[in-house]
Amino acid sequence: MENNQTDDIHKQMEKLRTAMPIWGVEANDLIELAGNAERAATPVDERVLQRARGLLETFTGWHNTLLFWEEQDAAPAMSADIRVIRGSLDAMRNEVDIATAKFRL
């Protein structure tokens, strides 16, 4: 892998590490809203549905980017780091998928 590409991936991964805790809070909020709506048997507000769709699109985009990076000829440490980040992202995406199933997206 070229040095410029490696540097770019490192920069992108730092941005991703900064964003993931924010997305985690957002995912938790959506999970709580889904549970509340299910218990109350009420429809979910369109803004909440838009938030859920946006978060799922973001997770899917980053998931695909991380998969692409894994396919590159990266150093073992970088490959491991990418897999760890992808695993965390996939876990959040799974939680949001479960919550959005309750929203009937």
N, C-alpha and C positions, 0 to 999 in steps of 0.2 A: 504494500500500500504506500502511495506517495506521502511524503511528509506534509505537504499542503492539505491533502485530504484528511490525514490523521489530525492535524491541527483544527481543521474545520469540524470534524466529528467531536473532538474534545470540547470545542466551544459550544456546539449544539447540545452536547450532553450536560454541560453546566447549566444551560438554560432550562433543559428538561428537568434536572434535579431541583432547580428553583421552583418550577411550576408544579411539580408533582404534589407537594404538600397542599397547595391551593386546590388542586383538582381532588385530592383526598377529602378535603373539607366539603367541597361541592358534592362529591359522591355521597358522603355521609348525610348531607342535607337531603339529597334526593331519596335516599333510602328511608330516612325518617318520614319524609312527606308521603312516600308510597305507602308505608305502614299506617300512617294516620288516615290516609284516604281509604285504605282498605278497611280499617276498623270502623270508620265513620260511614262507609258505603256511600261516599260522595265522589263525584267526578273531580278530576285533577284539572287545575287551572291551565289554560293554554301556555302561559309564560313558563310554568314548570315543565310542561312537555317540551317547549323550545330549549330550555336549559338542558334537559336530559338528552335531546337529540344532538345538541351542540357538543356536549361532553362526550357522547359516544363517537361522534365524528372525529373529535380531537384524539381520543384514545385510538381509534382505528388508524388514523393518519400516522401517529407516532409509532404504533405497533408495526405498520408496514415499513416505516423508515428504519426502525431498529432491526427488522428482519433483513432489510437490504444491507445494512451495515454489517450484520453478522456474516453475510455471504462474502464480504470483502476479505482480502487477505490481511487481516489485522493481527497485531501482536496478541499473544495469548491473554495477557492481562486486560487489554482493551476488549477482547472478545468476551471474557468473563464478566467484565463490567457491563457490557451491553446486555448480556443475558440476564444479569441481576436486575437491571433497570426494566427490561422487558417483562420479567416475571412480576415485578411490582405493579407495573402498568396493567398487565393482563389481569391481575387479581382485582384491581380497582374496576377495570372494565367489566369483569364478571359480576361484581357486586351491583354495578349500575344496570347491567343487563337484567339481573334478577328483579331489581326494583322497577325497571321500566316495563317488565312483563306485567306487573301489577297495574301499570298505567294503561296497558293495552295499546302500546305504540305500534 
